[in-house]
Amino acid sequence: MRSNFLTVLIFFCLAITCKAQNFITQEHSYLTDFVFNPAVAGSEENTVALMSFKRNWTGIKTAPATAMLNIHTKATNLGLSKSKKFNTHVVSKIGLGLGVYSDRNGPLTTRGFQIAYAYHLLLNKETKLSMGLSSKLMQYGLNQDVFVLYDPNDPIVGNDRVSRFMLNFNFGFLVYHKKFHAGIASTNIGDFNDNYYKFYYEETVRALYLHGGYKFNFANSVLEPNILLRSAKNEKKMDVVLKYYYKDIFWTSLGWSSPSFNSVCVAVKRKNISLGYLFEFSTAPLYKYSYGNHLVFMGYNFN
């Protein structure tokens, strides 16, 4: 009995630590910046949808797993410019986005969705500035049924499920061109934390993101280095990803994330559909007992 309780307690503490270091919305940021910067909504000419599923620490029971769907588009792609109720000139500058995600980490569950609005301004002939705001509603759950207790009347942890809903907002700017992009965003700008249950939803922590990338074009290929800097609490993190695109049928990437994560990604594209796989590994001690992190994704580009 004692050993079971200690096992659950150790995993629970480990899960909280990892949540503080790896935000849920950060998990898939190397696929789309929209997860943390709402200004990205509408920055592509077409409607872009991305579905992904990631499993961390493969081989370890009840290890974290995250599923996510993100879709964003220009308002004109929704036919709003054809309606007499809307100003065509204004609609052409609007971007809209929707994100849905679900994360399970041992006894912890997080579900949420966000809706984003972005307004795009022309800086010059080929460069635009976008300003975006998103609101997100999140549900945090703690399944206490898995805990083995000495005191069933414990006021904090008992044989029950704790569930809380939280509303928050993200805000960001993006300057983009067909060859480069640079942005800044702040997540969770509202201060709505319920301190009593703060221990299990680190996703509400306010964070500042700086990100950018540049495309080097060659005859049949494109090389695109990307960088992402994140600051939250007293933690600073940097991601560097180098992507290589061959024509419009294949792309691959190599990534490094501080302090000790590395990743390899490959994806193929057939017409409007992209399918990909990413493997992430680390030199951290925990990864000696697992088979790394695995992510599969599918993207669809609506023309």
C-alpha positions as CSV (number, residue, x, y, z in Angstrom):
1,M,0.0,0.0,0.0
2,R,2.8,2.4,1.0
3,S,4.8,1.7,-2.2
4,N,1.7,2.3,-4.4
5,F,1.1,5.6,-2.8
6,L,4.7,6.7,-3.1
7,T,4.7,5.7,-6.8
8,V,1.6,7.8,-7.6
9,L,3.0,10.7,-5.5
10,I,6.4,10.7,-7.3
11,F,4.7,10.5,-10.7
12,F,2.3,13.3,-9.8
13,C,5.2,15.6,-8.7
14,L,7.1,14.7,-11.8
15,A,4.1,15.5,-14.0
16,I,3.7,19.0,-12.4
17,T,7.4,19.7,-13.0
18,C,7.2,18.7,-16.6
19,K,4.0,20.8,-17.1
20,A,5.9,23.9,-15.9
21,Q,8.7,23.2,-18.4
22,N,6.5,22.1,-21.3
23,F,3.3,24.0,-21.8
24,I,0.6,22.1,-23.7
25,T,0.4,24.7,-26.4
26,Q,4.2,24.6,-26.7
27,E,4.1,20.9,-27.5
28,H,3.2,21.4,-31.1
29,S,4.7,24.9,-31.8
30,Y,7.2,23.5,-34.3
31,L,4.2,22.7,-36.6
32,T,2.3,26.0,-36.3
33,D,2.9,29.3,-34.5
34,F,-0.8,29.8,-34.2
35,V,-1.0,27.8,-31.0
36,F,0.6,30.7,-29.0
37,N,0.3,33.7,-31.4
38,P,-3.2,34.6,-32.6
39,A,-1.8,37.1,-35.1
40,V,-0.9,34.1,-37.3
41,A,-4.6,33.6,-38.1
42,G,-5.1,34.5,-41.7
43,S,-1.5,35.0,-42.6
44,E,-1.8,32.2,-45.3
45,E,-3.7,32.8,-48.5
46,N,-5.7,29.5,-48.0
47,T,-7.4,27.9,-45.1
48,V,-4.9,25.8,-43.1
49,A,-5.9,22.9,-40.9
50,L,-3.6,20.8,-38.7
51,M,-4.4,17.8,-36.6
52,S,-1.7,16.2,-34.4
53,F,-1.2,13.7,-31.6
54,K,1.8,13.5,-29.4
55,R,2.8,10.8,-26.8
56,N,5.6,11.6,-24.4
57,W,7.8,9.1,-22.6
58,T,6.6,6.2,-24.7
59,G,6.9,3.0,-22.7
60,I,6.0,4.6,-19.3
61,K,2.4,3.9,-18.1
62,T,0.1,6.9,-17.9
63,A,2.7,9.1,-19.6
64,P,1.5,12.4,-21.1
65,A,-0.4,12.5,-24.4
66,T,-1.7,15.5,-26.3
67,A,-4.2,15.8,-29.2
68,M,-4.7,19.1,-31.0
69,L,-6.6,20.6,-33.9
70,N,-5.8,24.1,-35.2
71,I,-7.4,25.8,-38.2
72,H,-7.1,29.4,-39.4
73,T,-8.1,31.3,-42.5
74,K,-8.7,34.7,-44.1
75,A,-12.3,35.9,-43.6
76,T,-12.6,36.2,-47.4
77,N,-12.2,32.4,-47.7
78,L,-15.5,32.1,-45.7
79,G,-17.4,34.1,-48.3
80,L,-18.0,37.0,-45.9
81,S,-16.9,39.6,-48.5
82,K,-19.8,38.5,-50.7
83,S,-22.4,39.5,-48.1
84,K,-23.9,42.9,-48.1
85,K,-23.8,42.9,-44.3
86,F,-20.0,43.3,-44.2
87,N,-17.6,45.9,-45.6
88,T,-15.6,44.1,-48.3
89,H,-12.5,46.3,-47.6
90,V,-12.5,45.5,-43.9
91,V,-13.3,41.8,-44.3
92,S,-10.2,41.4,-46.6
93,K,-8.0,42.4,-43.6
94,I,-9.5,39.9,-41.1
95,G,-8.1,36.6,-40.1
96,L,-10.0,34.0,-38.0
97,G,-8.8,30.9,-36.2
98,L,-10.0,28.0,-34.0
99,G,-7.9,25.7,-31.8
100,V,-9.0,22.6,-29.8
101,Y,-6.8,20.5,-27.7
102,S,-6.9,17.7,-25.1
103,D,-4.1,16.6,-22.8
104,R,-3.9,13.7,-20.4
105,N,-1.0,13.5,-17.9
106,G,-1.5,10.7,-15.3
107,P,-4.3,12.0,-13.0
108,L,-4.3,15.4,-14.7
109,T,-6.4,16.3,-17.7
110,T,-6.7,19.5,-19.6
111,R,-9.2,20.3,-22.4
112,G,-9.7,23.6,-24.1
113,F,-10.4,25.6,-27.2
114,Q,-9.5,29.0,-28.4
115,I,-11.0,31.4,-31.0
116,A,-8.8,34.0,-32.6
117,Y,-9.3,37.3,-34.4
118,A,-6.5,39.0,-36.3
119,Y,-6.4,42.2,-38.3
120,H,-3.8,42.6,-41.1
121,L,-2.3,45.8,-42.4
122,L,-0.2,46.3,-45.5
123,L,3.2,47.8,-44.6
124,N,4.5,47.8,-48.1
125,K,3.9,46.0,-51.4
126,E,4.8,42.5,-50.0
127,T,5.1,42.9,-46.2
128,K,2.2,42.9,-43.7
129,L,1.6,43.5,-40.0
130,S,-1.0,41.5,-38.2
131,M,-2.4,42.1,-34.7
132,G,-4.3,39.2,-33.1
133,L,-6.3,38.4,-29.9
134,S,-7.7,35.1,-28.9
135,S,-9.9,34.0,-26.0
136,K,-9.6,30.5,-24.7
137,L,-11.7,28.4,-22.4
138,M,-10.0,25.6,-20.5
139,Q,-11.2,22.8,-18.3
140,Y,-8.7,21.3,-15.8
141,G,-9.4,18.0,-14.1
142,L,-7.7,16.0,-11.4
143,N,-8.7,12.4,-11.1
144,Q,-8.2,11.6,-7.5
145,D,-9.5,8.0,-7.8
146,V,-5.9,6.8,-8.6
147,F,-4.6,8.0,-5.2
148,V,-4.2,5.5,-2.3
149,L,-4.7,7.5,0.9
150,Y,-4.1,6.8,4.6
151,D,-6.7,9.4,5.5
152,P,-9.8,9.3,3.3
153,N,-11.0,12.6,4.8
154,D,-7.9,14.5,3.5
155,P,-9.3,18.0,2.5
156,I,-7.0,18.4,-0.5
157,V,-6.8,15.0,-2.1
158,G,-9.7,12.5,-1.8
159,N,-11.5,9.8,-3.8
160,D,-13.2,12.3,-6.2
161,R,-12.7,14.3,-9.4
162,V,-11.8,18.0,-9.3
163,S,-12.8,20.0,-12.3
164,R,-12.4,23.7,-13.0
165,F,-13.1,26.0,-16.0
166,M,-10.8,28.9,-16.7
167,L,-11.1,31.8,-19.2
168,N,-8.0,33.6,-20.5
169,F,-6.6,35.5,-23.5
170,N,-3.6,35.6,-25.8
171,F,-2.4,38.6,-27.7
172,G,0.3,39.0,-30.4
173,F,1.9,40.8,-33.3
174,L,3.3,39.3,-36.5
175,V,5.3,40.9,-39.4
176,Y,5.4,38.6,-42.4
177,H,6.5,38.4,-45.9
178,K,6.7,35.5,-48.4
179,K,10.4,35.1,-47.3
180,F,10.3,35.8,-43.6
181,H,8.2,36.3,-40.5
182,A,8.8,37.7,-37.0
183,G,6.4,37.9,-34.1
184,I,5.9,38.6,-30.4
185,A,3.1,37.2,-28.3
186,S,1.9,37.0,-24.7
187,T,-0.2,34.2,-23.5
188,N,-2.6,34.2,-20.5
189,I,-2.7,38.0,-20.2
190,G,-5.6,37.8,-17.8
191,D,-4.9,37.1,-14.1
192,F,-7.7,34.7,-13.3
193,N,-5.8,32.0,-11.4
194,D,-7.5,30.2,-8.6
195,N,-4.6,29.9,-6.2
196,Y,-6.1,27.0,-4.3
197,Y,-5.9,24.7,-7.3
198,K,-3.0,26.4,-9.0
199,F,-0.8,23.3,-8.4
200,Y,-2.3,21.3,-11.3
201,Y,-2.9,23.8,-14.1
202,E,0.4,25.4,-15.0
203,E,-1.0,26.1,-18.5
204,T,-2.4,29.3,-17.1
205,V,1.1,30.8,-16.4
206,R,1.7,34.0,-18.4
207,A,4.4,33.6,-21.0
208,L,6.2,35.8,-23.5
209,Y,7.1,34.5,-26.9
210,L,9.5,35.8,-29.6
211,H,9.6,33.9,-32.8
212,G,10.9,34.2,-36.4
213,G,12.1,32.5,-39.5
214,Y,13.6,33.2,-42.9
215,K,13.3,31.2,-46.2
216,F,16.4,30.7,-48.4
217,N,15.1,29.7,-51.9
218,F,17.0,27.5,-54.3
219,A,16.1,25.9,-57.6
220,N,13.9,23.0,-56.3
221,S,14.1,23.5,-52.6
222,V,13.8,25.9,-49.6
223,L,15.9,26.0,-46.4
224,E,14.1,27.7,-43.5
225,P,15.7,28.2,-40.1
226,N,13.3,29.1,-37.3
227,I,13.8,30.3,-33.7
228,L,11.5,30.5,-30.8
229,L,12.2,32.1,-27.4
230,R,9.9,31.8,-24.5
231,S,10.0,33.4,-21.0
232,A,7.7,32.3,-18.2
233,K,8.2,32.9,-14.5
234,N,11.9,32.4,-14.0
235,E,12.3,30.0,-16.9
236,K,13.7,30.9,-20.3
237,K,13.6,28.5,-23.2
238,M,14.9,28.5,-26.8
239,D,13.9,26.3,-29.7
240,V,15.8,26.2,-33.0
241,V,14.4,24.3,-35.9
242,L,15.9,23.9,-39.4
243,K,13.4,22.9,-42.1
244,Y,14.2,21.7,-45.6
245,Y,11.5,21.6,-48.3
246,Y,12.0,19.8,-51.6
247,K,9.6,21.1,-54.3
248,D,6.1,20.8,-52.9
249,I,6.2,17.1,-52.1
250,F,8.5,16.6,-49.1
251,W,10.0,18.4,-46.1
252,T,12.1,17.4,-43.1
253,S,13.5,19.2,-40.1
254,L,16.0,19.0,-37.3
255,G,15.3,20.7,-34.0
256,W,17.0,21.5,-30.7
257,S,15.2,22.8,-27.6
258,S,16.9,23.9,-24.4
259,P,18.1,22.5,-22.2
260,S,18.4,19.0,-23.7
261,F,15.8,18.1,-26.3
262,N,16.5,17.1,-29.9
263,S,14.0,16.3,-32.7
264,V,13.8,14.9,-36.2
265,C,10.7,15.3,-38.4
266,V,9.7,14.0,-41.9
267,A,6.6,14.8,-43.8
268,V,5.2,14.1,-47.3
269,K,2.6,16.1,-49.2
270,R,0.2,14.8,-51.7
271,K,-2.0,17.5,-53.4
272,N,-3.5,19.4,-50.4
273,I,-2.8,16.8,-47.7
274,S,0.4,16.5,-45.6
275,L,1.3,13.6,-43.4
276,G,4.2,13.7,-41.0
277,Y,6.0,12.1,-38.1
278,L,8.3,13.6,-35.5
279,F,10.6,11.9,-33.0
280,E,11.9,13.8,-30.0
281,F,14.5,12.6,-27.6
282,S,16.5,14.0,-24.7
283,T,19.5,13.3,-22.5
284,A,17.4,13.9,-19.4
285,P,17.5,10.9,-16.9
286,L,13.8,10.1,-17.4
287,Y,14.4,9.2,-21.1
288,K,16.6,6.3,-20.1
289,Y,13.4,4.5,-19.1
290,S,11.3,5.4,-22.1
291,Y,11.4,5.3,-25.9
292,G,11.3,9.1,-26.5
293,N,8.4,11.3,-27.6
294,H,6.4,10.6,-30.8
295,L,4.2,12.9,-32.7
296,V,2.1,12.2,-35.9
297,F,0.2,14.9,-37.7
298,M,-1.9,15.6,-40.8
299,G,-2.3,18.9,-42.4
300,Y,-4.9,20.0,-45.0
301,N,-4.7,23.1,-47.2
302,F,-8.1,24.3,-48.5
303,N,-7.7,26.1,-51.8
